[in-house]
Each structure stands twice: as structure tokens, then as C-alpha cells.
Amino acid sequence: MSEETQQLSLSISLPESFTDHCIEGRPVFPAVDALQNLARAVQQAMAHHNVCSSSGATFMRLLPLAPGSKTVAATARLDPHQDGSVTATLITRAQAGRTTMTRSIEHVSVLFRQLSLSPDPPLDLACAPAGPGLTVTAKDLYQQLVPFGPAYQNARDPIFLAPDGACAWVSSPDHDSSGGPLGSPFPLDAAFHVACAWGQRYTGLVTFPTGYHERFVFRLTRPGEKYFCRIIPRPSDREGSLLFDLWLYLRPGTPTEAVLGLRMEDITHGRAKAPAWVQTTDQNRLTILCSPWPSFRPEQRP
């Protein structure tokens, strides 16, 4: 494989449903779709490259969507490495102020690995978390905690939040035609919403994904299917930042996807507020972030 950087021009179609994916009332391109387009670009340039194992993902900057836009012009920069892996970065160009000059903006970067060791699924966690908690309806989740429009309301009742994690059923709409080399993006996106709800309850922070340590796609998620989502909080290494392991199961014992070391941060810098009703009154709510949770990294299997 050539070790020279490649740049692929992308014209990304924007279905009307993307206007339902909003942060602070502004439509933004979903991170899961950015990853999908980067995976597709890698396969276009390197036909047999594995895109189901990735690491070091960083969601650097939001990609706002202009009202009425049908497409987004972008570039996928592919930087191959000697071990066969490739770093893919989604880039757009924007006008610099009132000048005629443009500047490059990097939005998402991820390393697609050629070969990797998959983690063993934590089968004992393919169920609801133990202990007392709070059940949230999907209606309340999307009206008060994660105010996305109908196309991105794919977490299903009941959504259970407990100190040692969260769980819910998430789905991909029957009409989903956005499939690609990573499967339907909707179940993972909905799982992010569940993690956001957990953060609001137990830390008071409204957080959104800003990257992950590792991702494994075992089976492609498909339109019309439901998946059991399990969110496991991990010790945070940065103030204002939350870490999770996230697992999707087609059925107990059959994992479809894992995102390990999912980082969630307050990208609104305090402007988004968690409603009082969802927040726990436990004064020790933050101790959960310092607990010695076991690791499910492939190099440290239990």
C-alpha cells in the first residue's frame, strides 16, 4: 500500500432529516455520519481495508448545516501508516471573515486499523444495571434532555439510569437508507443520547461525544432492528469530561458494536443546563467517576 497521503473530494448528500440533529437549535452534521463517510472513503481508496476496527477518534469541530443545503462539499484526507492502518480526517473549507480567502477546518479524525484484537463482551453487563435509579421516558429524553427532532428520536422506553450505568433499547428506522460500511448510524447515535442523559443525572453536565479510544463493529446494524444498549461509566481523567464504555447487543450474548473510552464533554460551555428533575440529590454523585472500574480493553481481558 502506498504511504503517500491521499485526498478525496466528497459531495455528501443531506437528507431533510439532518435538520432534526440540532445542538443549541442549530443543525449540525452527526458525528456517526462523519465516521461513515470516512469509512466509505477509505474503502473507495483501499478496497480491502478493514474499517470495522478503529481507534483514536476525535470530533474536533462541529459541522454546521446551512438552511436548505442539499449537499456538503468536503475532503477526506487519508494518511496511511507502515502497519497498514490509515488515519482519515474529514475537512471542509470556509471563508475567512469578510475576505475572499478560505481556510481548512478539520471536523473528525479517526484511525482505521487493519488488524486488531476484539474485546470479549461483558456478558454479565448485558442486562439492566443494578441498584436504585431513575426511569426516563423517550418523550422526556427528547423534549427536555436531548432536544433532537423526530428522525433522531431512536431511544425507546424505558430508559433506565443508575449510578453504575444506563440501559435502553435503541433502534434504526425502517426507512433508513443511510447504510454503509459501518451499518446504520442511528442506533449508535441514540446510545449517545442515553449516555448524555446519564451525565445529566449523575454529574449535572450536558455532554456530547468528542471522541473515543476504540470502536469495534462486530455485526452491521440494520434498518428496522432494535438493539439493547448498555452504558458503563469509567473514571474521568479531565474535569468537565465523562468517559464511558458503550455496548450494543442484538440479543443477550450477541454484541453488534462496542465503543470503549467514549469521551463526552460540555461543548456548550455551560449554556445547556440539565433540568432539576433529572438530577440526583445525592451529594456524593461525583464519586462514581473515581471508582476502580474493571477494564475490558483487549490487552487486559478479565
C-alpha positions in Angstrom: 0.0 0.0 0.0 1.2 3.5 -0.8 2.3 5.5 2.2 1.5 8.8 0.4 -1.3 11.0 1.7 -4.4 10.9 -0.5 -7.2 13.5 -0.6 -10.6 12.5 -1.9 -13.3 15.1 -2.7 -16.6 14.3 -1.2 -20.1 15.6 -2.0 -22.1 14.4 0.9 -25.9 14.3 0.4 -28.0 15.9 3.2 -31.5 14.4 3.6 -34.1 16.6 5.2 -33.9 14.5 8.3 -30.5 16.1 9.2 -32.3 19.2 10.2 -33.5 17.2 13.2 -30.0 16.8 14.5 -29.5 20.1 16.4 -27.3 21.4 19.1 -28.4 24.7 20.6 -31.1 24.9 17.9 -28.5 24.7 15.1 -28.5 21.7 12.7 -25.1 20.0 12.7 -23.7 17.1 10.8 -23.9 13.9 13.0 -20.5 12.5 14.1 -21.7 9.0 13.3 -22.3 10.0 9.7 -18.9 11.7 9.5 -17.4 8.4 10.6 -19.5 6.6 8.0 -18.3 8.8 5.2 -14.7 8.5 6.3 -15.0 4.7 6.3 -16.6 4.8 2.8 -13.7 7.0 1.6 -11.1 4.5 3.0 -12.8 1.6 1.2 -13.0 3.6 -2.0 -9.3 4.3 -1.9 -8.2 1.0 -0.4 -10.8 -1.6 -1.4 -9.9 -4.3 1.1 -9.1 -2.2 4.1 -10.9 -3.1 7.3 -13.0 -0.3 8.7 -14.8 -2.2 11.4 -12.0 -1.6 13.9 -10.9 2.0 14.7 -9.3 4.0 17.5 -8.2 7.5 18.5 -11.3 9.2 17.1 -11.5 12.9 17.7 -14.5 15.1 16.9 -12.7 18.4 16.8 -15.3 20.9 15.5 -19.0 20.8 14.7 -20.0 21.0 11.1 -23.0 23.4 10.9 -25.5 22.8 8.1 -26.8 25.8 6.2 -30.6 26.0 5.9 -31.8 24.4 2.7 -28.5 22.8 1.8 -28.7 19.6 -0.1 -25.1 18.7 -0.1 -21.9 19.4 1.8 -18.6 19.7 0.0 -15.8 18.1 2.0 -12.4 16.4 1.7 -11.3 13.1 3.2 -7.6 13.2 3.9 -6.2 9.7 4.2 -2.8 9.3 5.8 -1.5 5.6 5.6 0.9 4.2 8.1 3.5 1.4 7.8 1.5 -1.0 9.8 -1.4 -0.9 7.3 -3.6 1.4 9.3 -4.8 4.7 8.0 -5.8 8.0 9.6 -8.9 9.5 8.0 -9.8 13.2 8.5 -13.0 15.0 7.4 -12.1 18.5 6.2 -14.2 21.4 4.9 -13.3 24.9 3.7 -14.8 28.1 5.0 -14.5 31.7 4.1 -12.2 33.6 6.4 -14.2 36.5 7.7 -15.2 39.0 5.1 -12.2 38.2 2.9 -12.2 36.1 -0.2 -9.7 33.7 1.4 -10.7 30.3 2.7 -9.3 28.2 5.5 -9.4 24.4 6.1 -11.4 23.2 9.1 -10.8 19.6 10.4 -14.0 18.2 11.9 -13.4 14.5 12.6 -10.3 12.3 12.6 -10.1 8.5 13.2 -7.5 5.7 12.8 -8.9 2.7 10.9 -6.8 -0.3 11.9 -6.0 -3.1 9.5 -5.9 -5.8 12.2 -6.8 -5.7 15.8 -7.8 -8.0 18.7 -11.5 -7.6 19.6 -12.5 -7.4 23.2 -14.5 -10.1 24.9 -18.1 -8.8 25.5 -19.0 -8.3 29.2 -21.9 -10.8 29.2 -22.8 -10.1 32.8 -23.5 -6.5 31.8 -25.9 -7.4 29.0 -28.7 -6.5 31.4 -30.0 -3.6 33.4 -27.6 -2.0 35.9 -28.1 -3.0 39.5 -29.4 -0.7 42.3 -31.9 2.1 42.5 -32.2 4.5 39.7 -34.5 6.6 37.5 -36.6 5.5 34.6 -36.9 8.2 31.9 -39.4 8.1 29.0 -38.3 8.6 25.5 -40.7 11.6 25.3 -38.9 13.3 28.2 -35.5 12.4 26.9 -36.1 14.2 23.6 -38.2 17.0 24.8 -36.1 18.0 27.8 -32.7 16.3 27.8 -31.6 15.8 24.2 -33.9 18.1 22.1 -33.5 16.4 18.7 -36.2 16.1 16.1 -38.2 13.0 15.1 -35.6 11.5 12.8 -33.1 11.2 15.6 -35.5 10.1 18.4 -34.4 6.4 18.4 -34.1 5.6 22.0 -37.1 3.6 23.2 -38.9 3.3 26.6 -37.9 2.5 29.2 -34.6 4.3 29.6 -33.0 3.4 32.9 -30.3 5.4 34.6 -28.5 4.1 37.7 -25.2 5.0 39.4 -23.3 2.2 37.7 -24.6 2.8 34.2 -27.6 3.1 31.9 -29.6 0.9 29.5 -32.3 1.2 26.9 -33.4 -0.2 23.6 -32.3 1.8 20.6 -33.4 1.3 17.0 -32.8 2.0 13.4 -35.9 3.3 11.5 -37.5 1.0 8.9 -37.0 3.8 6.3 -33.3 4.2 7.0 -31.4 4.1 3.7 -28.1 5.6 5.0 -26.4 2.2 5.4 -22.7 2.0 4.7 -19.6 0.1 5.7 -20.3 0.7 9.4 -24.0 -0.2 9.4 -26.9 2.1 10.2 -25.7 5.1 12.2 -29.0 5.6 14.1 -28.6 3.0 17.0 -25.2 4.3 18.0 -26.4 7.9 17.8 -29.3 7.0 20.1 -26.9 5.3 22.5 -25.0 8.6 22.7 -28.3 10.2 23.8 -28.6 7.7 26.7 -25.1 8.5 27.8 -26.0 12.2 27.7 -29.0 11.5 30.0 -26.8 9.6 32.4 -24.3 12.5 32.6 -27.2 15.0 33.3 -28.5 12.9 36.2 -25.2 12.0 37.9 -23.0 15.0 37.2 -25.3 17.8 36.2 -23.4 18.2 32.9 -24.9 18.3 29.5 -22.3 16.5 27.4 -21.9 15.4 23.8 -19.4 13.0 22.2 -16.0 14.4 21.4 -14.2 11.2 20.6 -13.4 7.6 21.6 -10.5 5.3 22.4 -11.6 2.2 20.4 -14.6 1.1 18.3 -15.4 -2.4 17.1 -18.3 -3.2 14.7 -19.0 -6.9 15.1 -22.2 -7.0 13.0 -23.7 -4.3 10.9 -26.7 -2.6 12.4 -29.6 -2.7 10.0 -32.9 -0.8 9.3 -35.9 -1.9 11.4 -33.9 -3.7 14.1 -33.8 -2.9 17.8 -30.6 -3.2 19.9 -30.0 -3.4 23.6 -27.8 -0.5 24.7 -25.6 -0.7 27.8 -23.7 2.4 29.0 -20.9 1.8 31.6 -19.3 4.9 33.2 -15.5 5.0 33.6 -13.2 7.1 35.7 -12.7 10.5 34.1 -9.3 11.9 33.5 -10.3 15.5 32.9 -12.6 17.9 34.7 -15.9 18.5 32.8 -15.3 15.4 30.7 -17.0 12.0 31.1 -15.8 8.6 29.9 -18.0 5.6 29.1 -17.8 2.1 27.6 -20.8 1.5 25.3 -22.1 -1.8 24.1 -24.9 -2.6 21.6 -26.5 -6.1 21.6 -28.8 -7.6 19.1 -29.8 -10.0 21.8 -28.2 -11.1 25.1 -24.8 -12.6 24.3 -24.7 -11.3 20.8 -22.9 -7.9 20.7 -23.1 -5.9 17.5 -20.9 -3.0 18.5 -18.6 -1.7 21.2 -17.3 1.8 21.8 -14.6 1.8 24.5 -13.5 5.0 26.1 -16.2 7.2 24.7 -15.5 10.8 25.7 -18.4 13.2 26.4 -17.8 16.9 27.1 -19.8 20.0 27.6 -19.3 21.6 24.2 -21.8 24.4 25.0 -19.5 25.7 27.8 -22.3 25.7 30.4 -25.0 27.2 28.2 -27.0 23.9 28.1 -28.4 23.1 31.5 -29.6 19.8 32.9 -33.2 20.2 34.2 -33.6 19.9 38.0 -36.0 16.9 37.8 -33.4 14.6 36.3 -30.5 15.4 38.7 -29.9 13.2 41.7 -29.9 14.8 45.1 -27.1 12.5 46.2 -24.3 14.8 47.5 -21.8 12.1 46.6 -22.9 11.8 43.0 -19.4 12.5 41.6 -17.7 9.7 43.4 -18.9 7.3 40.7 -16.3 8.9 38.4 -13.4 7.8 40.6 -14.4 4.2 41.2 -11.9 1.5 40.2 -13.9 0.1 37.3 -12.5 -3.1 35.6 -11.2 -2.7 32.1 -12.5 -4.5 29.1 -9.6 -3.4 26.8 -8.5 -6.4 24.6 -5.0 -6.2 26.1 -6.4 -6.6 29.6 -9.1 -9.2 29.3 -10.7 -10.4 32.6 
